[in-house]
């Protein structure tokens, strides 16, 4: 346990940020799974809407610093390719 006040505060901040980042990453994975499930079911309208929402949340994760910009771009691209191939 830290004895210096600034380190105690930093540890608390790290814990809060870690929990927030974990929640955001979990949400992204869930949205990706649901988008692929909708595409596999053949529901084009729902899959397209969910794809847009997933891309939006991925971009928000980048602005929060949870994901790197290029990681987010790669994930969005791969998800889009998968959805398009399942729907066609």
C-alpha beads as a LAMMPS data file, in Angstrom:
LAMMPS data file: protein, C-alpha beads

88 atoms
87 bonds

1 atom types
1 bond types

-500.0 500.0 xlo xhi
-500.0 500.0 ylo yhi
-500.0 500.0 zlo zhi

Masses

1 110.0

Atoms # bond

1 1 1 0.000 0.000 0.000
2 1 1 1.272 3.436 -0.896
3 1 1 2.098 5.905 1.860
4 1 1 2.293 9.048 -0.254
5 1 1 -0.990 10.847 -0.800
6 1 1 -0.425 11.430 -4.504
7 1 1 0.265 7.703 -5.034
8 1 1 -2.865 6.744 -3.099
9 1 1 -4.901 9.041 -5.332
10 1 1 -3.197 7.732 -8.485
11 1 1 -3.986 4.131 -7.463
12 1 1 -7.661 5.032 -7.035
13 1 1 -7.710 6.723 -10.441
14 1 1 -6.050 3.733 -12.056
15 1 1 -8.671 1.432 -10.594
16 1 1 -11.541 3.612 -11.847
17 1 1 -10.020 3.832 -15.328
18 1 1 -9.361 0.084 -15.410
19 1 1 -13.002 -0.684 -14.599
20 1 1 -14.245 1.788 -17.213
21 1 1 -11.937 0.379 -19.884
22 1 1 -12.981 -3.187 -19.071
23 1 1 -16.659 -2.266 -19.416
24 1 1 -16.087 -0.536 -22.751
25 1 1 -14.052 -3.449 -24.156
26 1 1 -16.710 -5.916 -23.037
27 1 1 -19.450 -3.847 -24.659
28 1 1 -17.534 -3.727 -27.941
29 1 1 -17.121 -7.495 -28.030
30 1 1 -20.804 -8.000 -27.262
31 1 1 -21.860 -5.597 -30.006
32 1 1 -19.594 -7.332 -32.525
33 1 1 -21.049 -10.737 -31.639
34 1 1 -24.623 -9.454 -31.905
35 1 1 -23.912 -7.802 -35.248
36 1 1 -22.493 -11.027 -36.668
37 1 1 -25.426 -13.010 -35.273
38 1 1 -27.905 -10.672 -36.980
39 1 1 -26.001 -10.992 -40.257
40 1 1 -25.914 -14.785 -39.994
41 1 1 -29.665 -14.809 -39.368
42 1 1 -30.109 -12.921 -42.631
43 1 1 -31.676 -9.815 -41.092
44 1 1 -30.016 -7.223 -43.329
45 1 1 -31.692 -4.131 -41.880
46 1 1 -30.881 -5.036 -38.288
47 1 1 -27.339 -6.082 -39.175
48 1 1 -26.667 -2.788 -40.972
49 1 1 -28.019 -0.748 -38.071
50 1 1 -26.024 -2.741 -35.541
51 1 1 -22.908 -2.391 -37.695
52 1 1 -23.241 1.396 -37.647
53 1 1 -23.790 1.401 -33.879
54 1 1 -20.780 -0.857 -33.347
55 1 1 -18.603 1.399 -35.466
56 1 1 -19.793 4.446 -33.542
57 1 1 -19.014 2.852 -30.170
58 1 1 -15.600 1.758 -31.460
59 1 1 -14.829 5.341 -32.442
60 1 1 -15.926 6.505 -29.001
61 1 1 -13.552 3.979 -27.415
62 1 1 -10.745 5.572 -29.409
63 1 1 -11.607 9.036 -28.117
64 1 1 -11.617 7.701 -24.545
65 1 1 -8.199 6.142 -25.072
66 1 1 -9.388 2.549 -24.642
67 1 1 -8.365 1.487 -28.158
68 1 1 -5.658 2.701 -30.478
69 1 1 -6.892 4.404 -33.631
70 1 1 -5.433 1.794 -35.983
71 1 1 -6.755 -1.084 -33.872
72 1 1 -10.238 0.377 -34.095
73 1 1 -9.906 0.889 -37.830
74 1 1 -8.811 -2.713 -38.319
75 1 1 -11.676 -4.067 -36.195
76 1 1 -14.266 -1.970 -38.024
77 1 1 -12.922 -3.048 -41.400
78 1 1 -12.894 -6.741 -40.555
79 1 1 -16.389 -6.601 -39.079
80 1 1 -17.728 -4.776 -42.133
81 1 1 -16.208 -7.346 -44.488
82 1 1 -17.714 -10.218 -42.487
83 1 1 -21.174 -8.643 -42.378
84 1 1 -21.163 -7.806 -46.081
85 1 1 -20.086 -11.339 -47.020
86 1 1 -22.785 -12.906 -44.831
87 1 1 -25.494 -10.677 -46.261
88 1 1 -24.606 -11.135 -49.914

Bonds

1 1 1 2
2 1 2 3
3 1 3 4
4 1 4 5
5 1 5 6
6 1 6 7
7 1 7 8
8 1 8 9
9 1 9 10
10 1 10 11
11 1 11 12
12 1 12 13
13 1 13 14
14 1 14 15
15 1 15 16
16 1 16 17
17 1 17 18
18 1 18 19
19 1 19 20
20 1 20 21
21 1 21 22
22 1 22 23
23 1 23 24
24 1 24 25
25 1 25 26
26 1 26 27
27 1 27 28
28 1 28 29
29 1 29 30
30 1 30 31
31 1 31 32
32 1 32 33
33 1 33 34
34 1 34 35
35 1 35 36
36 1 36 37
37 1 37 38
38 1 38 39
39 1 39 40
40 1 40 41
41 1 41 42
42 1 42 43
43 1 43 44
44 1 44 45
45 1 45 46
46 1 46 47
47 1 47 48
48 1 48 49
49 1 49 50
50 1 50 51
51 1 51 52
52 1 52 53
53 1 53 54
54 1 54 55
55 1 55 56
56 1 56 57
57 1 57 58
58 1 58 59
59 1 59 60
60 1 60 61
61 1 61 62
62 1 62 63
63 1 63 64
64 1 64 65
65 1 65 66
66 1 66 67
67 1 67 68
68 1 68 69
69 1 69 70
70 1 70 71
71 1 71 72
72 1 72 73
73 1 73 74
74 1 74 75
75 1 75 76
76 1 76 77
77 1 77 78
78 1 78 79
79 1 79 80
80 1 80 81
81 1 81 82
82 1 82 83
83 1 83 84
84 1 84 85
85 1 85 86
86 1 86 87
87 1 87 88
